[in-house]
Every structure is written in structure tokens, then in C-alpha cells.
Amino acid sequence: MSTARFDTVILGAGPAGEVATGVLVDAGLRIALVERELVGGECGYWACIPSKTLLRPPEARHESAAVAGVTTPELQWARVATYRDWMIRNLDDWGAVSGYEQQGVRVFKSGGRLVGPGKVAVDGEVLEAEHVIVATGSDPVIPRVEGLREVGYWTNREATTLQEIPASAVFIGGGAVGVELGQMLARFGSKVTIVQGADRLLNREEPEVGRQIAAELRSDGVELALGRHATRVRLEGSERVVELDDGSEARGEAVVVAAGRRPRVDGLGLETVGVEAGERGIAVDDRCRAADGVWAIGDVTGISLFTHVGKYQARVATANILGCDAVADYRAVPRVVFSDPEVAAVGMTAAQAREKAISVAEVTLDLPDAIARPYTYEEKPRGSFGLVVDRERDLLVGAWAVAPLAGEWIHQAVLAIRAEIPVAVLADTIAQFPTFSEAYVSALLKLPKP
């Protein structure tokens, strides 16, 4: 094998790998970028970008129906699909590859694996570098349900690149993917059922969040099978019949698996550099270092599998590679589900805070009862907002919202938790009127007195 020398080799060109590449190229380093699929990764082609693009048209239609004096527009699926295809570059990464090559990055469109400290084998070459960054992402978890593989199923990839809306669909999983794509298909006319093993949707969030989003989905015609598990799938004509553990059934032209994701660690040669990886991915320290000269960022670390976390880890790892002393802090990672209304959260739930022996004070607001903005936004205003406070330290430790644009205004709580801004300061802040952000002051003023 021939040998090529670089400063850093990056395995994986999803958002995390791309951020790392950009930082290091700007610093003047010689970079090799290795990607077995499309440069841009899962997020850009099969997840965040296409899903949010598909969610927006039915959301806008629903919003128009809720606003006084506005007629409801028609959804035009062909135009939506065409725009979606443009957004995902028609699954063609030629432009991205060409752009990197013009910056001096050598791009390898192939799978690569570590073959020893500072060595990566790819396409018959050994790439040597002082640093190797592993950013290989994650794969969908496929549950062991009898008959599922035989009858065929969709993952997020098929669901976000579909060319025709199925007449019906059954989702296995009621997390963010199931909620978002289930609502999207329902609003495009599909008969949707969501099967969720937990007794509520989005079960990692506050119970009230799951209750409210379930009510919204039911209003869109989505059927929910909560506290139920799929046991078997069989084919009847053009329908896939999902048998549930209570003896009931759910039917759909498509079965969409939305049961979470697993770090992609197989076949990377991690053992050659003394790194062990398991179901939860590659363990890293607070600088995103997995071993001497080996860094891991993004989903492959198993730490909060979000695009924004991977991009953040890329900034931390590259800062350390460039000689700075950067430490990752995950206390304030925003979590947003782009449903309608949006679900947004950050920090701990009240239950999680109590498990950590925190002296908890919590408050929940019905937004239409507390602030004016919901009434200016739609005729039948919606929205709830909650805060979790550490009373002993007078600090916000958690926040959640089910409301329009919640993914935008949750970032006030993100900053408050990250910067440890005292509750007294937050409560004494002047909020623009009328905005959803006024909810912070209204909620804090309702906190139980210590």
C-alpha cells in the first residue's frame, strides 16, 4: 500500500465531521476526509433537512386555518417533493466534494478503518496523521419483531425521501422521529398509527409534554397505541399488519421504524488503537479524546445524539487539536421536536432533578392564560411552559414548552442554565411585549416562595 501524510484524518463527513474539517482547514492543516456515503451525512440528506422541509408546508396550512381572516391554502405534494429534492441536492454530493477539494482537502469516497496509531487504511492507501477524528455517526435501531425484515420496512431514509404519500403507515416508536414524520404524513392525508412501548409519547420528557402532543396528534387523526409493543408483522395484500402484544392490530401500506439510533462503530479498527466501543459508542473524555491522537465526535460517542451536539463536539475537539484547552459541557443541550406545536426542552426534568437530590421548585403555565402573544398568533391559542428550579442555588436547571416557535425561544433557558444566571436576574429581565419569551418572567414570578 502507498502512504500519504496529513495533519488530521477525519472518518465521517456528516455535520460533525464537516465542522471539524472547516475549522482545521481554516487553521492551515492538511486534511483527509473519508466518507463511505454522501458528504453531508445523514442529517443533510435523510434526516434533519428533508424532514423539516417536509414538515413546514402542512404546518403552514394548519397555521393559516388557525389565523383569523386567512383562507386555507392547498397542499401541492409534487411541488413539496421537488423542493425537498433540491434541499437534499438530489442525493448528489458532487458540489460538496468539489468544494472541499478546492480548499485542499483530499476526499475519499470509501469506507476507512484504523490500522494502528495514526494510520487509516482507505482505497489501497495508508493515511498517516498525528490526529484521527472518528465521526461516523449512527444507524437506526431495528427492533427484533417477527416478520419485520421479511415484509419490508422504512426507516427515516425512506420516509424523508418518499416520492408518493402512502395511504396508511404504522410507526414503531413514538419519539421525535415518530411524532414528526407521523404528523407530517397524517397532514398529507395518510392514515397514521403510532405504536409506542412507553405509556406516553416523547417519554424522556416531562409527562405533560407527552400528554399534550398526544392530544395534538389525535386532533390530526393519528391513532396512538401507547404502552403497546409490536410482536409480529405480516403481509396482507398491499398492507402490512402489525400485531401488538394486547392482541390488537395496526395496518399500513408502510411500516416505519422509529425506534432510536445506535452509534456506528463496527469495522472501524478501533482495537488497533486501544479503543473499545460498545452499544453506547466510543467513550471519550471531556475534550472528546478517545485515546492518544484519537478523537470521537457526534453520534458515534453516544452522547445526546443530536446534530447540534456533534457540531459542538467538533469545535471542542478541534480546539484541543489546535493547542487550546477546551472542555465539553452538556448541561444545557436543547431538545426540539419540530411538531406542530413545537416541543422544546433543555436541562433536567423535575423527576431527574429530584433523583440528584436537588431541592426542586417547579411551575407550569398555560400560556394563553399568562401572556398575550398566543392570542395574536392564532384564534384558538395553545401552549404550555414549565420551569424546574434549584431552590438552594437559585438557578434554573430545566425548562420545557409545547407551543408555537418553542424551538426558538427555548434558547433563553439554554443560556440561563449554561451560564448559571440567577433566577432573580431572570425574573428582573424586561421581555419584549408581546412575545412568547414573556413566559419566562410570568413563570418565575409564579414560583413558590422559599
C-alpha positions in Angstrom: 0.0 0.0 0.0 1.1 3.5 -0.7 1.3 6.1 2.1 0.1 9.6 2.3 0.7 12.1 5.1 -1.8 14.5 6.6 -2.1 16.5 9.8 -5.6 15.1 10.6 -7.7 12.3 9.1 -11.4 12.6 9.6 -13.6 9.5 9.4 -17.1 10.6 8.5 -18.4 13.7 6.7 -21.6 14.4 8.4 -22.3 17.7 10.2 -19.7 16.9 13.0 -17.0 15.9 10.5 -17.7 18.8 8.3 -17.4 21.3 11.1 -14.1 19.7 12.2 -12.9 19.9 8.6 -13.8 23.5 8.2 -12.1 24.6 11.5 -8.9 22.7 10.7 -8.7 23.8 7.1 -9.1 27.4 8.1 -6.2 26.8 10.5 -4.0 25.7 7.6 -3.8 22.0 8.4 -3.7 19.3 5.7 -6.9 17.2 6.0 -8.1 13.9 4.6 -11.9 13.5 4.8 -13.1 9.9 4.5 -16.9 9.3 3.8 -18.4 6.0 2.7 -21.7 7.5 1.6 -22.6 11.2 0.9 -20.6 14.1 2.1 -23.1 16.0 4.3 -24.2 12.9 6.2 -27.5 11.6 7.5 -28.7 15.0 8.7 -28.3 16.7 5.3 -29.8 14.0 3.1 -32.1 11.8 5.1 -33.0 13.4 8.5 -33.0 17.0 9.8 -33.0 18.9 6.5 -35.6 16.8 4.5 -37.8 16.2 7.5 -38.1 19.8 8.4 -38.6 20.8 4.8 -41.5 18.3 4.6 -43.0 19.4 7.9 -43.2 23.0 7.0 -45.9 23.0 4.2 -48.6 21.2 6.2 -47.6 23.3 9.3 -48.2 26.5 7.3 -51.5 25.2 6.1 -52.6 24.3 9.6 -51.4 27.8 10.8 -53.4 29.5 8.1 -56.6 27.7 9.3 -55.9 28.9 12.8 -55.4 32.6 11.9 -58.4 35.0 11.7 -59.4 36.0 8.2 -57.0 33.7 6.3 -58.2 31.2 3.8 -56.6 27.7 3.9 -54.2 27.1 1.1 -54.0 23.8 -0.9 -51.1 21.4 -0.3 -49.3 20.5 -3.6 -47.3 17.4 -2.9 -45.4 17.5 -6.2 -44.0 20.9 -5.5 -43.2 20.0 -2.0 -41.3 16.9 -3.2 -39.4 18.9 -5.8 -38.3 21.5 -3.3 -37.3 18.7 -0.8 -35.2 17.1 -3.6 -33.5 20.5 -4.2 -32.8 20.9 -0.5 -31.1 17.5 -0.3 -29.1 18.1 -3.6 -30.9 15.3 -5.3 -28.8 12.9 -3.1 -25.7 14.1 -5.1 -22.7 15.4 -3.1 -20.5 16.3 -6.1 -20.7 20.0 -5.2 -19.7 19.4 -1.6 -16.8 17.2 -2.6 -15.6 19.7 -5.2 -15.8 22.5 -2.7 -13.6 20.6 -0.3 -11.1 19.7 -2.9 -10.8 23.3 -3.9 -9.8 24.1 -0.3 -7.1 21.5 -0.5 -8.9 18.7 1.4 -8.4 15.3 0.0 -11.7 13.5 -0.1 -12.0 9.7 -0.1 -15.4 8.3 -1.0 -15.0 5.0 0.6 -15.0 3.3 4.0 -11.9 3.7 6.1 -10.5 1.9 9.1 -7.8 2.4 11.6 -4.9 0.0 11.2 -2.7 1.4 14.1 -1.9 4.6 15.9 -2.1 7.5 13.5 -2.9 5.2 10.5 -6.1 4.8 8.4 -6.4 2.4 5.5 -8.7 3.5 2.7 -8.8 2.7 -1.0 -5.5 0.9 -1.0 -3.6 3.6 0.8 -2.5 4.2 4.3 -3.1 7.7 5.5 -0.8 8.8 8.3 -1.6 11.6 10.7 -0.9 12.9 14.1 -4.7 13.1 14.8 -7.6 10.9 13.7 -11.2 12.1 14.3 -13.9 9.5 14.3 -17.2 11.0 13.2 -19.0 8.0 11.7 -22.5 8.8 13.0 -25.2 6.3 13.8 -27.6 3.7 12.3 -31.3 3.2 13.1 -32.1 0.5 15.6 -34.2 -2.2 14.0 -36.3 -4.0 16.6 -36.5 -7.8 16.7 -40.1 -8.1 15.5 -41.0 -11.4 13.8 -41.7 -10.9 10.1 -40.5 -7.3 10.0 -37.5 -7.9 7.8 -39.4 -10.2 5.6 -42.3 -7.9 4.8 -40.0 -4.8 4.5 -40.0 -1.6 6.4 -39.0 2.1 6.1 -36.5 4.0 8.3 -36.1 7.7 8.3 -34.3 7.5 5.0 -37.3 6.1 3.1 -39.7 8.3 5.0 -37.9 11.5 4.2 -37.2 10.7 0.5 -40.6 9.3 -0.4 -42.0 10.2 -3.8 -45.6 9.3 -3.0 -47.6 9.7 0.2 -48.7 6.2 1.3 -52.4 5.7 2.0 -51.5 4.5 5.5 -48.5 4.0 7.7 -47.7 2.4 11.0 -44.8 3.9 13.1 -42.9 1.7 15.5 -41.7 4.2 18.0 -43.2 7.4 19.5 -40.0 9.5 19.9 -39.1 12.6 17.9 -39.0 10.8 14.5 -42.3 9.1 15.0 -44.0 12.2 16.2 -42.6 14.5 13.5 -43.0 12.2 10.5 -46.2 10.7 11.7 -47.8 14.1 11.9 -46.4 15.1 8.6 -47.8 12.0 6.8 -51.2 12.4 8.5 -51.5 16.1 7.4 -50.7 15.0 3.8 -53.6 12.6 4.0 -52.1 9.3 5.2 -53.9 7.2 7.9 -51.2 7.0 10.6 -50.8 4.8 13.7 -48.0 5.2 16.1 -47.1 2.2 18.3 -45.2 3.2 21.4 -43.9 0.8 24.1 -43.9 3.5 26.8 -47.2 4.8 28.1 -46.7 8.2 26.6 -45.1 9.8 23.6 -41.7 11.5 24.0 -41.3 9.6 27.3 -37.9 11.1 28.1 -39.6 14.5 28.6 -42.0 15.7 31.3 -45.2 13.6 31.4 -47.2 16.7 30.5 -45.3 17.1 27.2 -46.3 13.6 26.1 -50.0 14.2 27.1 -50.2 17.5 25.2 -48.5 16.3 22.0 -50.7 13.1 22.0 -53.8 15.3 22.0 -52.4 17.4 19.1 -51.7 14.3 17.1 -55.1 12.8 17.8 -56.7 16.0 16.5 -54.8 15.4 13.2 -56.3 11.9 13.0 -53.3 10.0 14.2 -54.1 6.8 16.1 -51.9 6.1 19.1 -51.2 2.6 20.6 -49.4 3.6 23.8 -48.0 1.1 26.2 -48.0 -1.5 23.4 -45.3 -3.5 21.6 -45.2 -4.9 18.1 -44.8 -8.6 18.3 -45.2 -9.7 14.6 -45.7 -8.2 11.2 -47.4 -10.0 8.3 -48.4 -9.0 4.8 -52.0 -9.0 3.6 -52.3 -7.8 0.1 -50.8 -4.3 -0.1 -51.0 -3.8 3.7 -48.5 -4.7 6.4 -50.3 -5.8 9.5 -48.6 -5.1 12.8 -49.7 -7.4 15.6 -49.5 -5.9 19.1 -49.0 -7.6 22.4 -52.5 -6.9 23.6 -54.0 -8.8 20.7 -54.9 -5.7 18.6 -53.5 -4.9 15.2 -52.4 -1.8 13.2 -52.4 -1.7 9.4 -50.4 0.3 7.0 -49.0 0.3 3.4 -45.7 1.2 5.1 -44.2 0.3 8.4 -41.8 3.0 9.6 -39.2 2.0 12.2 -38.5 5.0 14.5 -37.1 3.1 17.5 -33.9 5.2 18.1 -30.4 5.0 16.8 -27.2 3.2 17.6 -23.6 4.6 17.3 -21.8 3.3 14.1 -18.7 1.6 15.4 -18.4 -1.7 13.6 -15.4 -2.3 11.3 -13.5 0.9 12.3 -10.4 -0.9 13.6 -10.7 0.8 16.9 -9.0 -2.2 18.6 -5.8 -1.3 16.8 -5.5 1.9 18.8 -6.6 0.5 22.1 -10.2 1.9 21.9 -13.1 -0.3 22.9 -16.6 0.6 21.8 -19.9 -0.9 22.9 -23.7 -0.4 22.4 -23.3 3.2 23.6 -20.5 4.0 21.3 -17.0 5.3 21.8 -16.2 6.6 25.3 -14.5 10.0 25.2 -13.2 12.3 27.9 -14.4 15.9 28.4 -12.2 17.0 25.5 -13.7 14.4 23.1 -10.5 12.4 23.2 -10.8 8.6 22.9 -7.1 7.8 23.1 -3.8 9.5 22.3 -4.2 11.0 18.9 -7.8 9.6 18.5 -10.9 11.8 18.9 -14.5 11.0 18.5 -17.4 13.4 17.9 -21.1 13.2 17.1 -23.5 10.3 17.4 -20.6 7.8 17.5 -19.9 8.9 21.1 -23.4 8.1 22.2 -23.7 11.4 23.9 -27.0 13.1 23.1 -27.5 12.0 19.5 -28.3 15.4 18.1 -26.6 17.2 15.1 -26.0 20.3 17.2 -24.2 18.2 19.9 -21.9 16.7 17.2 -21.1 20.2 15.8 -20.3 21.4 19.3 -18.1 18.4 20.0 -16.3 19.2 16.7 -15.5 22.6 18.0 -14.2 21.2 21.3 -12.1 18.5 19.7 -10.5 20.8 17.1 -9.8 23.5 19.7 -7.8 20.9 21.6 -6.0 19.7 18.4 -5.0 23.3 17.7 -3.5 23.7 21.2 -6.3 25.2 23.2 -7.8 23.8 26.3 -11.5 23.3 25.6 -13.8 21.2 27.7 -17.3 20.0 26.7 -20.2 20.9 28.9 -23.5 19.1 28.2 -25.7 20.7 31.0 -27.7 22.8 28.5 -28.3 20.8 25.4 -31.6 21.9 23.7 -34.0 19.2 22.6 -36.6 20.2 20.0 -39.3 18.2 18.2 -40.5 20.1 15.2 -44.1 19.0 15.5 -47.0 21.5 15.5 -46.9 22.9 18.0 -43.2 22.5 18.6 -41.8 20.7 21.7 -38.7 22.1 23.2 -36.8 21.3 26.3 -33.4 21.7 28.0 -31.8 20.5 31.1 -33.4 18.2 33.6 -37.0 17.1 34.2 -38.3 17.6 37.7 -38.0 13.9 38.3 -34.4 13.8 37.2 -33.6 16.8 39.4 -35.1 15.1 42.4 -33.1 12.0 41.7 -30.0 14.2 42.1 -31.2 15.3 45.5 -31.9 18.8 44.2 -34.4 20.9 46.1 -36.9 21.4 43.3 -39.4 24.1 42.7 -41.4 23.9 39.5 -44.0 25.9 37.8 -46.2 25.3 34.8 -48.0 28.0 32.8 -51.0 27.7 30.5 -49.6 30.3 28.0 -53.0 31.7 26.8 -53.8 32.5 30.5 -50.5 34.1 31.2 -49.4 36.2 28.1 -50.9 38.0 25.2 -48.8 36.5 22.3 -50.8 33.3 21.8 -53.9 35.3 21.1 -52.2 37.4 18.5 -50.8 34.3 16.9 -53.9 32.2 16.4 -57.7 32.3 17.1 -57.6 29.3 19.4 -54.3 29.8 21.2 -52.3 26.9 22.5 -49.3 26.4 24.6 -47.8 25.3 27.9 -44.5 26.1 29.5 -42.7 24.8 32.5 -39.6 25.6 34.6 -37.6 23.5 37.0 -35.6 25.5 39.6 -32.9 24.5 42.1 -34.2 26.5 45.1 -31.0 26.2 47.1 -28.8 27.6 44.4 -31.5 29.9 42.9 -30.7 28.5 39.4 -32.8 27.3 36.5 -32.0 23.6 35.9 -34.7 22.7 33.4 -37.3 24.1 31.1 -39.9 22.8 28.6 -42.5 24.1 26.2 -45.2 22.8 23.9 -46.1 25.9 21.9 -45.6 27.7 18.6 -42.0 28.5 17.9 -40.8 26.9 21.1 -37.6 25.7 19.4 -36.6 29.4 19.0 -37.4 30.8 22.5 -36.2 27.8 24.5 -32.7 29.2 24.0 -33.2 31.7 26.7 -33.3 28.8 29.1 -30.3 27.2 27.4 -28.2 30.2 28.1 -29.6 30.6 31.6 -28.7 27.1 32.5 -25.3 27.1 30.8 -24.3 30.5 32.3 -25.9 29.8 35.7 -27.8 33.1 35.6 -29.6 33.6 39.0 -33.4 33.2 38.9 -33.6 36.7 40.5 -31.9 38.2 37.4 -34.1 36.2 35.0 -37.2 37.4 36.8 -36.0 41.0 36.7 -35.4 40.9 33.0 -37.5 43.1 30.6 -39.1 40.9 28.0 -40.4 42.3 24.7 -44.2 42.6 24.5 -46.0 40.7 23.1 -43.7 37.7 22.6 -43.6 34.1 23.8 -40.5 35.0 25.7 -42.6 36.9 28.2 -43.5 33.5 29.6 -40.2 33.3 31.4 -40.9 36.3 33.6 -44.6 35.2 34.1 -43.5 31.8 35.2 -40.7 32.9 37.5 -43.0 35.4 39.3 -45.3 32.4 40.0 -42.6 30.3 41.6 -43.5 29.1 45.1 -41.7 31.3 47.6 -38.9 29.5 49.5 
